[in-house]
C-alpha cells in the first residue's frame, strides 16, 4: 500500500484514505490482473483493472483536495482518529483557523478531550464510544480551552470508519468555531427573554390574534380571563373573550381597522371571564405587521376596581352628606370669593333652602351686623389660619343666637387657598343655662353663709366624739348611737375609708390640716358627699389633745358642680370631636385629636386608643395617646387574651364588646398589674370602650380620671356614644384611604 501511496504522489492523499481505497478495491488482487503489477512496486501495467484502480484513486485524491479547500473556506478543521495506533491527526490547512499547530497541540485523543470544558468531557467521550460501537454520524457542540487561555465554542461532526468486516478503524471528524454564533444566539435569546419578561410583567393584559384566533396572551391577560395555562386559551376564537352584547361592535372595529379604516383605537367595552362573569374593560387595539401576516394586538385593562371605586366614591359623597346632615352643627363650604358652595341641612334650617344660598356671598346672606361680627375672622382664615371664636350673631328674623364657630382653610398643594370650611354650633341654650346656673350658685353661696352647719369635737386621747344634732343628721347617726372616729370610719364609703382614716390621723397628730371631702354611706344605701374641716387644740406642751370642726352635706352642691361640669364638658367635647371628624385628613390625625380633646377639653388625666392585634399574644398596640402618659402606655403591655394582663379594662372591653370600668385603681384586683404606675401618675379610675363596626371589635378607647368612681351611668353613656362616633369615623377614614389608593 506504501508503493501505491508513493505512486500517487505521496502528499496528495492521506495514507488512511489510501488504505480505505485498498480495502475497497481489494488491491492485493489487482496487482495480479493483466499487467497491473505486483505489490513490490512493479505497477506500470496498463491492464484494464489497473487503469480502473488508478482512475478511482485519482478521483479520490481530487475529491480530497476539493474537500480541504471547502473545509478551509467553511472554517472547518478536519481531523482523524486512528483507533489502531491511538493517534489523532489533523489536516495542516486547518492550523490558520485557530492560529495554532493543531497536530502538536492535540497529538492524541486524551489531550484533546482534556482541553474540553470539564462539563463536556464525559459527554464527548461517551459520544466517541457510541460512534465506534454503532457507526454512522454524530454531532456535538462543545467548549474547548485553547493554549492562550481563551475558550471557544465548537461544533464537532463525527463519522465512524470501519473495515469490510465491520471492525472499527477510527473516526473522521470536523470542527467548526461557532463562538460568534453562540454569542449571537445568547444575545438574541436574552433580547427575546427581556421582551417576553417585559410583556409578561405588564400590569395590563396583552393579547394577540390572527384570523380571529388567539395566538398569544400574557399572564395578566390569562388571569383577567380566568385561564391558568396559555394552551387553554390559544387557538380559541377572540370573540369568546368579549361579552356577547359587545362582540359585534368589537369585531366590526377590528375588521375595519384591519382594512385600514380610521376607527377608535381606545374604548371601553365588556369582557367575559371563563366562568361567565362579565366585567368592564378598557381596550386599546392596534395592528402589527409580521412576516407571516398582520396580527391584531390588544391591551386590556380590567376596569372592575375602578368602576367599584367610582361607585364607592359616589356612595361616600352621599354618606358624607348624610353624616353632615346628622350632625347637630352648621356646616358650610365657602370658596375664596366668599360664595357658599355647600351647606348641610342644619344650615338650611337657619338661613334657608340650599338653592337660595348656594352661589350667594356671605355678606348677602347675613345681616350687616352679623357680617361685621364675623368679617375679622373670615379675613384671618383667608390668610391661611384656622380660626376659633364664640360670638352672638344677629339673624334676619331679628333674633340673636350664640354660636361657637371654627373656620378651617382649604389649601392647595402650593399653599394657595381655595376656600374654607365653616363649622358652627348653636350654644344659645348652653349660654342661657350657664347664666341660670351662675345665678343659682350665687343664691346658694348666700344661703350657705347663713346656714347652720353640723359641729363636732373629738378627744384625741379617749377617742370620744361629740356631735351636734345637725351633725348627727348629716352623718346619719341616730341620737341613741355611740359616736367615735372608729364608728365614723364605718360610715365612710368603703372605697374612701383608708384615705379618710389617713387624713384624720394626720390631722390628729398635727401633720396636716383637716380639710377633707369624703362620701358617707347611709343606712338606706344613699351616698352623700361631706365636707369636713377642723382645727387642732394643743395643751401647754404643744401636744394635740382635741379637734374641733364642722361637717356640711355638700351633696347638692357636688351634684350641681358635676352637672355643670358634665354639661360644659359634654358640649365642648362634642363640639371639638365633631370638628376633628370634619377636618381630620388621616386616621392618625383624627385619633390624636380625639385623645387630645378628651384630655384637654373633657378634663380627664389621660386617654389613648389601642388596636387589637390578632397575633399569638393578642397584643393591644397604642395608636394615639394624650395626657399624663410618662411611659405608662408603652410599659402597660396590654393584651386582650384571658390572662392577668388581659383582664384589665382594655382587654375586657375588647373581649366582651362592652364598656369595662375600674372605679378605684387603688383597690380593684383586676388592675393589680398596673396599680403602682397608675397611682404614681395620679389615676383614680379607668373606663374602657370597645371600638368597631357591626359587632366586630378592632380596638379600644381608654380614659383615665384622677377621681375615684368618676364614671357614673350618664357619663358612661356619653363616652360610649363618643366611642361609637369614633368607631364610625375610623371606618370612614379607612374607606376614604382605600379609595385614595384605588
C-alpha positions as CSV (number, residue, x, y, z in Angstrom):
1,X,0.0,0.0,0.0
2,X,3.0,2.3,0.6
3,X,4.0,1.8,-3.0
4,X,0.6,2.8,-4.1
5,X,0.9,5.9,-1.9
6,X,4.2,6.8,-3.5
7,X,2.9,6.1,-6.9
8,X,0.1,8.6,-6.4
9,X,2.5,11.3,-5.5
10,X,2.9,10.9,-1.7
11,X,1.4,14.1,-0.1
12,X,-1.6,14.4,-2.4
13,X,-3.8,12.0,-0.4
14,X,-3.7,10.8,3.2
15,X,-2.5,7.4,4.0
16,X,-5.7,6.4,5.7
17,X,-7.7,7.2,2.6
18,X,-5.3,5.1,0.5
19,X,-5.9,2.3,3.0
20,X,-9.6,2.6,2.6
21,X,-9.3,2.5,-1.2
22,X,-7.2,-0.6,-1.0
23,X,-9.8,-2.2,1.2
24,X,-12.5,-1.1,-1.2
25,X,-10.8,-2.1,-4.4
26,X,-9.2,-5.3,-3.0
27,X,-5.8,-4.0,-4.4
28,X,-3.9,-7.1,-3.3
29,X,-5.7,-8.9,-6.1
30,X,-5.4,-6.1,-8.5
31,X,-1.6,-6.5,-8.7
32,X,-2.2,-9.9,-10.2
33,X,-4.5,-8.8,-13.0
34,X,-3.4,-8.1,-16.6
35,X,-0.1,-6.4,-16.0
36,X,-1.1,-4.1,-13.3
37,X,2.0,-5.1,-11.4
38,X,2.9,-6.6,-8.1
39,X,3.0,-5.3,-4.5
40,X,6.7,-4.9,-4.9
41,X,6.4,-1.8,-6.9
42,X,6.1,-3.0,-10.4
43,X,2.8,-1.2,-11.3
44,X,3.4,0.2,-14.7
45,X,1.0,-2.2,-16.3
46,X,-1.8,-0.9,-18.5
47,X,-4.4,-3.6,-17.7
48,X,-8.0,-2.6,-17.6
49,X,-8.2,-3.2,-13.8
50,X,-5.0,-1.2,-13.2
51,X,-6.4,1.7,-15.1
52,X,-9.7,1.5,-13.3
53,X,-8.0,1.5,-10.0
54,X,-5.7,4.4,-10.9
55,X,-8.7,6.3,-12.1
56,X,-10.7,5.7,-8.9
57,X,-7.7,6.7,-6.7
58,X,-7.1,9.9,-8.7
59,X,-10.8,10.8,-8.3
60,X,-10.4,10.3,-4.5
61,X,-7.3,12.5,-4.5
62,X,-9.1,15.2,-6.4
63,X,-12.1,15.0,-4.1
64,X,-9.9,15.2,-1.0
65,X,-8.2,18.3,-2.4
66,X,-11.5,19.9,-3.0
67,X,-12.7,18.8,0.5
68,X,-9.6,20.5,2.0
69,X,-10.3,23.7,0.2
70,X,-14.0,23.7,1.0
71,X,-13.3,22.9,4.7
72,X,-10.8,25.8,4.9
73,X,-13.4,28.1,3.3
74,X,-16.1,26.9,5.7
75,X,-13.8,27.3,8.8
76,X,-13.7,23.5,9.4
77,X,-10.7,21.8,11.0
78,X,-10.5,18.2,9.7
79,X,-9.2,15.5,12.0
80,X,-8.9,11.8,12.1
81,X,-8.6,9.4,14.9
82,X,-6.8,6.0,14.2
83,X,-8.0,3.5,16.8
84,X,-5.3,1.0,16.0
85,X,-2.4,3.5,16.5
86,X,-4.3,5.6,19.1
87,X,-3.3,8.6,17.0
88,X,-5.1,11.9,16.3
89,X,-4.1,13.5,13.0
90,X,-5.1,16.9,11.7
91,X,-5.2,18.4,8.2
92,X,-2.5,21.0,8.2
93,X,-4.6,23.5,6.3
94,X,-6.8,23.8,9.4
95,X,-4.0,25.4,11.5
96,X,-4.6,29.0,10.5
97,X,-8.2,28.8,11.6
98,X,-7.1,28.6,15.3
99,X,-3.7,30.2,14.9
100,X,-2.0,27.1,16.4
101,X,-0.4,23.9,15.3
102,X,-3.3,21.5,15.9
103,X,-1.2,18.4,15.4
104,X,1.3,19.3,18.1
105,X,-1.3,20.9,20.4
106,X,-3.6,17.9,20.4
107,X,-1.4,14.9,19.4
108,X,-3.7,12.3,20.8
109,X,-7.4,12.0,21.8
110,X,-6.8,12.2,25.5
111,X,-5.1,15.6,25.2
112,X,-7.9,16.9,23.0
113,X,-10.6,15.6,25.5
114,X,-8.7,17.2,28.5
115,X,-8.7,20.5,26.6
116,X,-12.5,20.5,26.6
117,X,-14.6,22.2,29.3
118,X,-14.9,19.9,32.3
119,X,-18.7,19.6,31.8
120,X,-18.2,18.4,28.2
121,X,-15.5,15.8,28.6
122,X,-17.6,12.8,29.7
123,X,-20.3,13.6,27.2
124,X,-17.8,13.7,24.3
125,X,-16.1,10.5,25.5
126,X,-19.5,8.8,25.6
127,X,-20.3,10.1,22.1
128,X,-16.9,8.7,20.7
129,X,-17.6,5.2,22.2
130,X,-21.2,5.3,20.8
131,X,-19.9,6.2,17.3
132,X,-17.3,3.5,17.3
133,X,-19.8,0.9,18.5
134,X,-22.7,1.8,16.3
135,X,-21.1,3.5,13.4
136,X,-22.8,6.3,11.4
137,X,-22.6,10.0,12.1
138,X,-22.7,12.1,15.2
139,X,-22.7,15.8,16.3
140,X,-21.9,17.7,19.4
141,X,-21.5,21.3,20.5
142,X,-18.6,21.7,23.0
143,X,-16.4,24.3,24.6
144,X,-12.6,24.0,24.2
145,X,-9.9,25.8,26.2
146,X,-7.1,27.0,23.9
147,X,-3.5,27.2,25.0
148,X,-3.7,31.1,25.2
149,X,-6.3,30.7,27.9
150,X,-9.3,31.7,25.8
151,X,-12.3,29.5,25.3
152,X,-14.1,28.8,22.1
153,X,-17.4,27.2,21.3
154,X,-17.0,24.5,18.7
155,X,-19.3,22.2,16.7
156,X,-17.9,18.7,16.2
157,X,-19.1,16.3,13.4
158,X,-18.2,12.6,13.8
159,X,-18.2,9.7,11.3
160,X,-17.1,6.2,12.3
161,X,-14.6,4.3,10.0
162,X,-14.9,0.5,9.7
163,X,-13.3,-2.2,7.5
164,X,-15.2,-4.6,5.3
165,X,-15.9,-6.8,8.2
166,X,-17.4,-4.0,10.2
167,X,-14.4,-3.7,12.5
168,X,-14.0,-0.1,13.9
169,X,-10.9,1.6,12.4
170,X,-11.3,5.1,13.8
171,X,-13.3,8.3,13.4
172,X,-13.1,11.1,10.9
173,X,-14.3,14.4,12.1
174,X,-14.5,18.1,11.6
175,X,-14.5,21.0,14.0
176,X,-16.0,24.5,13.3
177,X,-15.6,27.5,15.5
178,X,-19.1,28.6,16.4
179,X,-18.2,31.1,19.2
180,X,-19.7,34.1,17.4
181,X,-22.8,32.2,16.5
182,X,-23.3,31.1,20.2
183,X,-22.8,34.7,21.4
184,X,-25.3,35.9,18.8
185,X,-27.8,33.2,19.8
186,X,-27.3,34.1,23.5
187,X,-27.7,37.8,22.8
188,X,-30.9,37.0,20.8
189,X,-32.2,34.7,23.5
190,X,-31.5,37.4,26.1
191,X,-33.2,40.0,24.0
192,X,-36.2,37.7,23.5
193,X,-36.2,36.9,27.2
194,X,-36.2,40.6,28.1
195,X,-39.0,41.4,25.7
196,X,-41.1,38.5,26.9
197,X,-40.4,39.4,30.5
198,X,-41.5,43.0,29.8
199,X,-44.7,41.8,28.2
200,X,-45.3,39.2,31.0
201,X,-44.7,41.8,33.7
202,X,-47.1,44.3,32.3
203,X,-49.9,45.1,34.8
204,X,-52.4,45.1,32.0
205,X,-53.4,42.3,29.7
206,X,-51.7,41.9,26.3
207,X,-53.2,39.6,23.7
208,X,-52.7,38.8,20.0
209,X,-55.0,37.3,17.5
210,X,-54.7,36.3,13.8
211,X,-57.7,35.4,11.7
212,X,-59.9,35.8,14.7
213,X,-57.9,33.2,16.8
214,X,-55.9,33.9,19.9
215,X,-52.2,33.3,19.3
216,X,-50.7,34.9,22.4
217,X,-51.7,36.2,25.9
218,X,-49.5,37.3,28.7
219,X,-50.1,36.2,32.3
220,X,-52.1,39.3,33.2
221,X,-54.4,38.6,30.3
222,X,-54.8,34.9,31.3
223,X,-55.5,35.9,34.9
224,X,-58.0,38.5,33.8
225,X,-59.9,36.0,31.7
226,X,-59.6,33.2,34.3
227,X,-57.2,30.8,32.4
228,X,-54.3,29.0,34.1
229,X,-52.3,28.0,31.1
230,X,-51.8,29.6,27.7
231,X,-52.7,26.4,26.0
232,X,-56.2,26.7,27.4
233,X,-56.7,30.0,25.5
234,X,-54.5,29.7,22.4
235,X,-56.5,28.8,19.3
236,X,-59.8,29.9,20.7
237,X,-61.9,32.5,18.9
238,X,-61.2,36.0,20.0
239,X,-65.0,36.6,20.4
240,X,-65.0,34.2,23.4
241,X,-63.2,36.8,25.5
242,X,-65.8,39.5,24.6
243,X,-69.2,39.7,26.3
244,X,-72.0,38.7,23.9
245,X,-73.5,42.1,24.0
246,X,-70.3,43.7,22.8
247,X,-68.9,41.2,20.3
248,X,-70.5,42.7,17.2
249,X,-69.1,46.2,18.0
250,X,-65.6,44.9,18.8
251,X,-65.3,42.6,15.8
252,X,-66.7,45.3,13.5
253,X,-64.0,47.8,14.7
254,X,-61.3,45.1,14.4
255,X,-62.3,44.3,10.8
256,X,-62.4,47.9,9.8
257,X,-59.1,48.6,11.5
258,X,-57.5,45.6,9.6
259,X,-58.9,47.0,6.4
260,X,-57.1,50.3,7.0
261,X,-60.1,52.4,8.1
262,X,-59.7,55.1,10.8
263,X,-61.5,53.7,13.8
264,X,-61.2,54.4,17.6
265,X,-58.1,52.6,19.0
266,X,-59.1,53.0,22.6
267,X,-62.5,52.4,24.0
268,X,-64.4,50.8,26.9
269,X,-66.3,47.6,26.3
270,X,-67.2,44.4,28.2
271,X,-65.2,41.2,28.5
272,X,-66.3,37.8,29.8
273,X,-64.3,35.6,32.0
274,X,-64.0,31.8,31.7
275,X,-66.6,31.3,34.4
276,X,-69.1,33.5,32.6
277,X,-68.6,36.7,34.7
278,X,-68.9,39.8,32.6
279,X,-66.6,42.7,33.5
280,X,-65.8,46.2,32.2
281,X,-62.6,46.5,30.3
282,X,-60.6,49.3,28.6
283,X,-59.4,48.0,25.2
284,X,-56.5,49.7,23.3
285,X,-56.1,48.0,19.9
286,X,-53.7,48.2,17.0
287,X,-52.4,46.2,14.0
288,X,-48.8,44.9,13.8
289,X,-47.4,43.6,10.5
290,X,-45.3,40.5,10.8
291,X,-43.5,38.5,8.0
292,X,-46.3,35.9,8.1
293,X,-49.1,38.4,8.1
294,X,-50.9,41.1,10.2
295,X,-51.8,40.5,13.8
296,X,-54.4,42.2,15.9
297,X,-52.8,43.3,19.2
298,X,-54.9,44.3,22.2
299,X,-54.0,45.9,25.5
300,X,-56.7,45.1,28.1
301,X,-57.2,47.0,31.4
302,X,-59.7,45.5,33.9
303,X,-61.9,48.4,35.0
304,X,-63.8,46.4,37.7
305,X,-62.0,48.0,40.6
306,X,-62.1,51.5,39.0
307,X,-65.8,51.2,38.5
308,X,-66.2,50.0,42.1
309,X,-64.1,52.9,43.3
310,X,-66.2,55.3,41.3
311,X,-69.4,53.8,42.7
312,X,-67.8,53.8,46.2
313,X,-66.9,57.5,45.7
314,X,-70.4,58.4,44.8
315,X,-71.7,56.4,47.8
316,X,-69.1,58.1,50.0
317,X,-70.2,61.5,48.9
318,X,-73.8,60.6,49.7
319,X,-72.7,59.2,53.1
320,X,-70.7,62.4,53.8
321,X,-73.8,64.4,53.1
322,X,-75.8,62.1,55.4
323,X,-73.2,62.5,58.1
324,X,-73.0,66.3,57.9
325,X,-76.8,66.4,57.9
326,X,-77.0,64.3,61.0
327,X,-74.6,66.4,63.0
328,X,-76.0,69.0,65.4
329,X,-73.9,71.7,63.8
330,X,-74.0,74.2,61.0
331,X,-71.5,73.1,58.2
332,X,-70.8,75.0,55.1
333,X,-68.1,75.4,52.5
334,X,-67.3,78.9,51.2
335,X,-65.0,79.5,48.3
336,X,-62.3,82.2,48.0
337,X,-64.8,84.6,46.5
338,X,-66.9,84.2,49.8
339,X,-69.6,82.3,47.9
340,X,-71.4,79.4,49.5
341,X,-70.7,76.1,47.6
342,X,-72.1,73.6,50.2
343,X,-74.4,73.7,53.2
344,X,-75.9,71.0,55.3
345,X,-79.5,70.7,56.4
346,X,-78.9,72.4,59.8
347,X,-77.5,75.4,57.9
348,X,-80.6,75.4,55.7
349,X,-82.9,75.5,58.8
350,X,-81.0,78.6,59.9
351,X,-80.7,80.5,56.7
352,X,-83.0,78.9,54.1
353,X,-83.0,76.1,51.5
354,X,-79.9,75.1,49.6
355,X,-81.0,76.7,46.3
356,X,-81.4,80.1,48.0
357,X,-77.8,80.1,49.4
358,X,-75.6,78.2,47.0
359,X,-73.6,80.7,44.9
360,X,-74.5,83.6,47.2
361,X,-71.9,85.7,49.0
362,X,-71.7,85.6,52.8
363,X,-72.5,89.3,53.1
364,X,-75.7,88.8,51.0
365,X,-76.9,86.1,53.4
366,X,-76.0,87.6,56.8
367,X,-77.3,90.7,58.3
368,X,-74.9,93.7,58.1
369,X,-74.3,93.5,61.9
370,X,-73.7,89.7,61.7
371,X,-71.3,90.0,58.8
372,X,-69.3,92.7,60.5
373,X,-69.0,90.5,63.6
374,X,-67.5,87.6,61.6
375,X,-65.5,89.6,59.0
376,X,-62.3,89.8,61.0
377,X,-62.4,86.0,61.5
378,X,-63.0,85.5,57.8
379,X,-60.0,87.7,56.9
380,X,-57.9,85.5,59.2
381,X,-59.0,82.2,57.6
382,X,-58.4,83.6,54.2
383,X,-54.8,84.3,55.2
384,X,-54.5,80.5,55.9
385,X,-55.1,80.5,59.6
386,X,-57.5,78.1,61.4
387,X,-59.9,80.3,63.5
388,X,-62.0,79.5,66.6
389,X,-64.4,82.1,68.2
390,X,-67.6,82.5,70.1
391,X,-70.0,85.3,69.2
392,X,-73.6,86.5,69.5
393,X,-74.8,86.7,65.9
394,X,-78.0,88.7,64.9
395,X,-80.1,86.9,62.3
396,X,-82.6,88.2,59.6
397,X,-85.6,87.2,61.7
398,X,-84.5,89.7,64.4
399,X,-83.2,87.1,66.9
400,X,-79.7,86.8,68.2
401,X,-78.0,83.5,68.9
402,X,-74.8,82.5,70.5
403,X,-72.6,80.3,68.2
404,X,-69.2,78.6,68.7
405,X,-67.5,78.8,65.3
406,X,-64.5,77.2,63.6
407,X,-63.1,78.3,60.2
408,X,-60.7,75.8,58.6
409,X,-58.8,76.9,55.4
410,X,-58.9,74.7,52.3
411,X,-55.4,74.9,50.9
412,X,-54.0,73.8,47.5
413,X,-50.7,71.8,47.4
414,X,-48.8,75.0,46.7
415,X,-50.3,76.7,49.8
416,X,-52.8,78.6,47.8
417,X,-56.4,79.0,49.2
418,X,-59.5,77.5,47.5
419,X,-61.9,78.5,50.3
420,X,-62.7,77.5,53.8
421,X,-64.9,75.1,55.8
422,X,-67.2,76.7,58.4
423,X,-68.4,74.7,61.4
424,X,-70.8,76.4,63.9
425,X,-72.5,75.1,67.0
426,X,-75.6,76.8,68.4
427,X,-74.7,77.3,72.1
428,X,-77.6,79.7,72.9
429,X,-79.2,77.2,75.3
430,X,-75.9,76.4,76.9
431,X,-75.3,80.1,77.5
432,X,-78.7,80.5,79.0
433,X,-78.2,77.5,81.2
434,X,-74.8,78.8,82.3
435,X,-76.3,82.1,83.2
436,X,-79.1,80.4,85.1
437,X,-76.6,78.1,86.9
438,X,-74.5,81.1,87.8
439,X,-77.5,82.8,89.3
440,X,-78.4,79.7,91.3
441,X,-74.8,79.4,92.5
442,X,-74.9,82.9,93.8
443,X,-78.0,82.2,95.7
444,X,-76.6,79.0,97.0
445,X,-73.4,80.8,98.3
446,X,-75.6,83.3,100.1
447,X,-77.7,80.5,101.7
448,X,-74.6,78.7,102.8
449,X,-73.4,81.8,104.6
450,X,-76.4,81.9,106.8
451,X,-77.0,78.1,107.0
452,X,-76.4,76.2,110.4
453,X,-73.6,73.7,110.0
454,X,-73.1,70.5,112.0
455,X,-70.5,70.7,114.7
456,X,-68.3,68.0,116.2
457,X,-65.5,67.5,118.7
458,X,-63.1,64.6,119.2
459,X,-61.0,63.9,122.3
460,X,-57.8,62.5,120.8
461,X,-56.8,60.6,123.9
462,X,-60.1,58.9,124.7
463,X,-61.3,58.8,121.1
464,X,-64.7,60.1,122.2
465,X,-66.7,62.1,119.8
466,X,-69.4,64.7,120.4
467,X,-71.8,65.6,117.6
468,X,-74.5,68.3,117.3
469,X,-77.9,67.2,116.3
470,X,-77.4,68.7,112.8
471,X,-74.1,66.9,112.5
472,X,-75.8,63.6,113.5
473,X,-78.4,64.1,110.9
474,X,-75.8,65.0,108.3
475,X,-73.7,61.9,109.1
476,X,-76.6,59.6,109.5
477,X,-76.3,58.8,113.2
478,X,-79.3,58.3,115.5
479,X,-79.4,60.1,118.8
480,X,-79.0,56.8,120.7
481,X,-75.9,55.6,118.8
482,X,-72.4,56.0,120.3
483,X,-70.0,58.2,118.4
484,X,-66.3,57.7,117.9
485,X,-63.8,58.1,115.0
486,X,-63.8,54.3,114.7
487,X,-67.6,54.2,114.3
488,X,-67.5,57.1,111.9
489,X,-64.9,55.1,109.9
490,X,-67.6,52.5,109.1
491,X,-70.0,55.2,107.9
492,X,-67.5,56.4,105.3
493,X,-67.9,54.9,101.8
494,X,-65.8,51.7,101.6
495,X,-63.8,53.0,98.6
496,X,-62.7,56.0,100.6
497,X,-62.2,54.7,104.2
498,X,-58.5,54.3,104.1
499,X,-58.0,57.7,102.7
500,X,-60.3,59.3,105.3
501,X,-58.7,57.5,108.1
502,X,-55.2,58.6,107.0
503,X,-56.4,62.2,106.7
504,X,-57.9,62.1,110.2
505,X,-54.8,60.6,111.8
506,X,-52.5,63.1,110.0
507,X,-54.6,65.9,111.4
508,X,-54.8,64.4,114.9
509,X,-51.0,64.1,115.1
510,X,-50.5,67.6,113.7
511,X,-49.0,66.6,110.4
512,X,-51.6,68.5,108.3
513,X,-54.8,70.4,108.5
514,X,-58.1,68.5,108.5
515,X,-59.9,69.7,105.4
516,X,-61.3,66.8,103.5
517,X,-64.2,65.8,101.2
518,X,-65.5,62.3,101.5
519,X,-68.6,60.2,101.0
520,X,-70.8,58.5,103.6
521,X,-73.0,55.6,103.0
522,X,-76.4,56.0,104.7
523,X,-78.4,53.1,106.3
524,X,-80.7,53.2,103.2
525,X,-77.7,52.9,100.9
526,X,-77.8,56.6,99.9
527,X,-74.4,58.1,99.2
528,X,-73.8,61.7,100.4
529,X,-70.9,64.0,99.9
530,X,-69.5,65.5,103.1
531,X,-67.2,68.5,103.5
532,X,-65.3,68.4,106.9
533,X,-62.9,70.9,108.4
534,X,-61.3,71.1,111.8
535,X,-58.8,72.9,114.0
536,X,-56.4,71.1,116.3
537,X,-56.2,72.1,120.0
538,X,-53.0,71.6,121.9
539,X,-52.0,71.6,125.6
540,X,-49.4,73.8,127.1
541,X,-46.7,71.5,125.9
542,X,-47.9,71.7,122.4
543,X,-49.3,68.2,122.3
544,X,-52.6,67.7,120.4
545,X,-55.4,67.0,122.7
546,X,-58.6,67.5,120.7
547,X,-60.1,68.5,117.4
548,X,-63.0,71.0,116.8
549,X,-64.7,71.0,113.4
550,X,-67.7,71.3,111.2
551,X,-69.4,69.0,108.7
552,X,-71.6,70.0,105.8
553,X,-73.7,68.0,103.5
554,X,-72.5,69.2,100.1
555,X,-74.2,66.6,98.0
556,X,-76.5,69.0,96.2
557,X,-73.6,71.3,95.6
558,X,-71.5,68.4,94.3
559,X,-74.3,67.3,92.0
560,X,-74.7,70.9,90.7
561,X,-71.0,71.2,90.1
562,X,-70.9,67.8,88.4
563,X,-73.9,68.7,86.3
564,X,-72.3,72.0,85.3
565,X,-69.0,70.3,84.7
566,X,-70.6,67.5,82.7
567,X,-72.7,69.9,80.7
568,X,-69.8,72.1,79.7
569,X,-67.6,69.1,79.1
570,X,-70.3,67.4,77.1
571,X,-70.9,70.3,74.8
572,X,-67.3,71.2,74.4
573,X,-66.2,67.6,73.8
574,X,-68.9,67.0,71.2
575,X,-68.0,70.2,69.5
576,X,-64.3,69.5,69.4
577,X,-64.8,65.9,68.3
578,X,-67.2,67.0,65.6
579,X,-64.5,69.4,64.4
580,X,-61.9,66.6,64.3
581,X,-64.2,64.4,62.4
582,X,-64.8,67.1,59.8
583,X,-61.3,68.4,59.4
584,X,-59.1,65.4,60.0
585,X,-57.3,64.3,56.8
586,X,-56.0,61.0,58.2
587,X,-56.9,58.4,60.7
588,X,-53.8,59.2,62.8
589,X,-54.6,62.9,62.9
590,X,-58.2,62.1,63.9
591,X,-57.2,59.7,66.7
592,X,-54.6,62.1,68.1
593,X,-57.2,65.0,68.1
594,X,-59.9,62.8,69.8
595,X,-57.5,61.8,72.6
596,X,-56.3,65.4,72.9
597,X,-59.9,66.8,73.2
598,X,-60.8,64.1,75.8
599,X,-57.9,65.2,77.9
600,X,-57.8,68.9,77.3
601,X,-61.5,69.6,76.9
602,X,-63.0,66.7,78.9
603,X,-60.7,67.2,81.8
604,X,-59.5,63.6,82.0
605,X,-56.0,62.8,83.0
606,X,-55.1,60.5,80.1
607,X,-56.8,59.0,77.0
608,X,-55.4,56.6,74.4
609,X,-56.6,54.4,71.6
610,X,-55.3,50.9,71.1
611,X,-55.6,48.5,68.2
612,X,-56.4,44.8,68.9
613,X,-53.9,42.6,67.1
614,X,-54.7,39.0,66.1
615,X,-51.2,37.8,66.8
616,X,-50.3,34.9,69.2
617,X,-50.3,37.1,72.3
618,X,-53.3,39.1,71.2
619,X,-51.5,42.3,72.0
620,X,-53.0,45.8,72.0
621,X,-50.9,48.3,70.1
622,X,-51.1,52.0,71.0
623,X,-52.3,54.2,68.1
624,X,-52.7,57.5,69.8
625,X,-52.2,58.9,73.3
626,X,-52.7,62.2,75.2
627,X,-52.3,63.3,78.8
628,X,-50.2,62.1,81.7
629,X,-48.5,59.2,80.0
630,X,-44.8,59.2,81.0
631,X,-44.3,55.7,79.6
632,X,-47.4,54.2,81.2
633,X,-49.0,53.0,77.9
634,X,-45.7,51.8,76.5
635,X,-45.0,49.7,79.6
636,X,-48.5,48.5,80.1
637,X,-48.0,45.5,77.8
638,X,-51.8,45.2,77.4
639,X,-53.4,42.1,75.8
640,X,-56.9,41.1,75.2
641,X,-56.2,37.5,76.0
642,X,-57.8,36.0,79.1
643,X,-54.7,36.4,81.1
644,X,-53.8,38.7,84.1
645,X,-52.7,41.5,81.7
646,X,-55.8,40.9,79.6
647,X,-58.3,41.1,82.4
648,X,-57.9,44.8,82.9
649,X,-60.4,47.3,81.4
650,X,-58.8,47.4,77.9
651,X,-58.7,43.6,77.3
652,X,-62.1,43.0,78.9
653,X,-63.7,45.7,76.7
654,X,-62.3,44.1,73.5
655,X,-63.2,40.5,74.6
656,X,-66.8,41.3,75.7
657,X,-67.6,44.2,73.3
658,X,-69.0,46.2,76.2
659,X,-67.5,49.0,78.4
660,X,-65.3,48.0,81.3
661,X,-64.8,50.2,84.3
662,X,-62.2,50.2,87.1
663,X,-63.8,52.5,89.7
664,X,-60.9,52.6,92.1
665,X,-57.4,51.7,90.8
666,X,-56.2,51.6,94.4
667,X,-58.3,48.5,95.3
668,X,-59.7,46.7,92.2
669,X,-57.9,43.3,91.9
670,X,-58.3,43.4,88.1
671,X,-56.0,46.4,88.0
672,X,-53.2,44.9,90.0
673,X,-50.5,44.7,87.2
674,X,-50.7,48.5,86.6
675,X,-51.6,49.8,90.1
676,X,-48.3,51.3,91.2
677,X,-47.7,53.1,87.8
678,X,-51.3,54.3,87.8
679,X,-51.1,55.7,91.4
680,X,-47.8,57.3,90.6
681,X,-49.4,59.2,87.7
682,X,-52.4,60.2,89.8
683,X,-55.0,57.9,88.2
684,X,-58.1,57.2,90.3
685,X,-60.4,55.3,87.9
686,X,-60.4,54.0,84.4
687,X,-63.1,53.3,81.8
688,X,-62.6,51.4,78.5
689,X,-64.9,51.3,75.5
690,X,-64.7,48.9,72.6
691,X,-64.2,50.3,69.1
692,X,-65.5,48.6,66.0
693,X,-68.3,48.3,63.5
694,X,-71.2,45.9,63.4
695,X,-70.1,43.9,66.4
696,X,-66.5,43.5,65.0
697,X,-64.3,44.9,67.8
698,X,-60.9,46.1,66.4
699,X,-59.7,48.4,69.1
700,X,-60.4,50.1,72.4
701,X,-60.6,53.7,73.8
702,X,-59.3,54.0,77.4
703,X,-60.0,57.1,79.5
704,X,-58.3,57.7,82.9
705,X,-59.7,60.1,85.5
706,X,-57.9,61.5,88.6
707,X,-61.0,60.9,90.7
708,X,-62.1,57.6,92.2
709,X,-65.5,56.5,90.9
710,X,-65.5,59.2,88.3
711,X,-67.7,57.4,85.8
712,X,-71.4,57.4,86.6
713,X,-74.1,55.9,84.3
714,X,-74.8,59.1,82.4
715,X,-71.1,59.8,81.8
716,X,-70.5,56.2,80.7
717,X,-73.4,56.5,78.2
718,X,-72.0,59.8,76.9
719,X,-68.5,58.3,76.5
720,X,-69.9,55.2,74.9
721,X,-71.7,57.3,72.3
722,X,-68.5,59.2,71.7
723,X,-66.6,55.8,71.2
724,X,-69.3,54.8,68.7
725,X,-68.8,58.1,66.8
726,X,-65.0,57.4,66.9
727,X,-65.5,53.9,65.5
728,X,-67.7,55.2,62.7
729,X,-65.1,57.9,61.9
730,X,-62.2,55.4,61.8
731,X,-64.3,53.2,59.5
732,X,-65.0,56.3,57.2
733,X,-61.3,57.3,57.2
734,X,-60.1,53.9,56.3
735,X,-62.7,53.7,53.5
736,X,-61.5,57.0,52.2
737,X,-57.9,55.9,52.4
738,X,-58.7,52.7,50.4
739,X,-60.5,54.8,47.8
740,X,-57.5,57.1,47.5
741,X,-55.2,54.2,47.0
742,X,-57.5,52.8,44.3
